[in-house]
Amino acid sequence: MMTTLAEIDIQERKKRLRNEIIDKRNNISITERFDASKRIKDALFNLTEFKNAKSVHFFVSFGSEVITSEMIKDAIKIGKSVVVPFVDREKKELRLSELKDFFKELEAGYWGILEPKKECRREASIDDVDLMVMPGVAFDEKGHRLGYGMAFYDKLLASRKKDIPMIAIAFDMQVVDDVPVAGHDILIDKIVTEKRVIVAKKILNPNI
C-alpha cells in the first residue's frame, strides 16, 4: 500500500512535535519532576476509575517521563493487581505481566526500560485490565495522543475485546492545542497533569 502525501505530512508533523516536547520535558529539573509526579499520583489515585479498578496497567517510566515507580509500589500496597508491559522482540509487540515486587522483579529491557524478568513474568491479557494508565509524548484536549512512534500501544489496544478506561498521565507542558493524528490512533478518556484533570472532548480531528 502506497503512503499518501497527507500521511507523510502527518508523520512529519508528529516527528517535529515529538522532538519539541521531549526536548522541553528533558529540561524539567529532577526536583520539579518528582514534585509534579507526586501531585499527578495523588490526582490519579483519587479518580473514580482508579478506585473502582481491580487491575491497573502502569507503564514503567524512563527518561524524563512522569515518575511511576511510587504509583506502582503504592498501588500494589493498597491491593491493586498491577500489570506492566514488556516487549516481545520477535513479534515487535507489547505484552503484559502482573508485577508483585517492584524492586525484585524488574530489569532493563527494550530501550533500557525496566520490564519484568523472564522468570518473574505472569502474563496477563489486555481484557483482564480495568484501567490503562497511559504514557505518551503529547496530548490534546480532544483525547489525541502522540506516542514514541513505535505504535506498540495502538497494536496492544487494537486486540482488546472490551472498552477500558484510558487515562494518560503527563506534565502539563505536554498538553498541546492539536496533536496530528492518523485514523488508527487511539483516543484517551482523561489526562491527569500536575495542574488539572482534563476530560477529553473526543472530537475527531478534521485533518484525518
N, C-alpha and C positions, 0 to 999 in steps of 0.2 A: 504494500500500500504506500503510495507516494505521500510525502509530507507537503501540506499546502503552505503557501506564503503566510496565511493567517496563523497556522500552527507554529511556524518558525518564529513569527513575531512574538507570540505568546511566550515561547521558550526563551527568547532573548530578553523580554521584559522580566520574566521570572528570575533569570540569571542576574540581571542588574540589581533587582530588588533584594535578592538573596545576599549578594555580596555587600550591598549597602547596609542592610540590617545587621548582618553578622559583624561587620566592622564596627558599627556603633555599639552593639552588645558587648563586644570584646573590650570596649573602653570603660565599661561599668566596673568600678573597683570591687574587689572581693568583699569588702565591708558592706558596700551597698547591695551586692548580690545576696549576701546572707540575710540582711535585714529585709529586703524585698521578698525573698523566698519564704521567710518566716510569716510575713503578712499574707502572702499567697496561700500558704499552707493553712493558716487559720481560717481564711475565707472559704477555701475548698472544703475543709472538714465541716464547715457549718452549713453547707448546701444540703438540701433535702435529698438530692440524687446520691450524694456520698453517704449520708446517714442511712439511707434505705438499702444501699448496695451490700450484698454479702461478699461478692467477689469483685475486686477492683484491679484494673490494669494500670500500672505505672510504668513509665519509661525510666531507665536509669540515666540520670543526667551526665553529660560530658561537656567539656569546654566551658563556655560562658552561659550555658542554659540555666534556667531556673533550677535551683538545687533540690533534688527529690529524695536524697538519702534519708533525711529526717522524716519526710512524709511516709516513706516506705516502712521505716522502722516503727513509727508510731501507729500506722495502720495495722501492721501485724500485731502490735502490742494490744490494740483495742479489739482484736478478734476478727479482723477482716482477712479473707483469703486474698492474698496479693499475688498477681501474676505479672511477670516481666517478660520482655521479648528477648529472643536470641536469633541470630541469623543462620539459616541453613545455607551454607556457602555453595553447595552443589546446585540447589534449586534456586538460589538467589531470592529467598523469601524469608519473611519473619515467621517465627513460631513462638508459642507462648509456653511458659513454665511457671508453676507455682513456686514462690520463694518463701522459705520459712526462717532463714537466718541471713541477714544482710552481710554480716562480717565473714561468715564461713563459706558461703555457697557461691560467691561471685569471683570471676577472674576476667582479665582483659580479653576481649574478643574482637569482633569485626570493628575496624577503625579505632581500636583501643578502648571501645566502650565496654563497661562491665556487663557481663552476662553470666547466666548460671553455668557452672562447671558441668561437664558431661555426666559425671557420677551423681550430680545433685539435681538433675532435671526431672521434673514431674510434669509431663506435658499436659497442657490444658487446651480445650477448644475455645475458639472465639465466642461460641454460643454459651459457654459456661460463665462468661463475664457479664456483670451487671452494670459496670461503668467503665468507660475508657477515658483515662486521663492522658491527654494527647500532647506530644511535643510539636514543635514547628518553628519556622524561622519568622514568619509574619502572618498576621491575620487581619481581616477587616470585619466591620460590624455586621456584614451580611452573612458571616459564618464561613467565608472562604479561608482556606489555609494554604500557606506556601511551605512545603517541606524542604528536604535537603536534595531533592532531585532524583532519588532512587525509586520512588513510588512504592516503597515497602509497605506503608500503611494502607495505601489505596488497594494494593493486592490483598492484604490481610482482610480488610473490611469488606471487600467485594465477596468474600466467601461466607459471610455471616448469614444466618437464616432468620435472625430476629433483629428488631430495632434495639440499639444500645445507646443510651445517652453518651454523647461525646463532649467532654469538657476540656478545653485547652487551657494550659497554664503558661503564662508568658509575662515578661516585663511589659509595662505599659508602652514603652517606646517601640515595641514590636507590633503594636496595633496601628495600621495604616488606613488611608482612605479607601484604597482599592487594591485587591490582590488579583493579578492576572490569572485567569483560570481556564482550564480545558474541561470538556464535558465529563471526564471520568473523575474529576477532583471531588473529594468528599466535603460535606458541609458539617461544620461544628455547631453544637447547640448553644454552648456558652463559652465565654473566655474569661478566665479569672486572672486579674493582674493585681499588683500591689496597691492599686488605687481604686479599682472598681470590679464589679461583675457585669459583664456585657451579655445580654440575652440576644442571640443572633436574630436578625430580621429575616433571614432566609429568603432574600431576594435573589433570584437568579441573575447572574452577571449578563448584561445585554451584549457583551463582547463575545460570548460563546458562539 
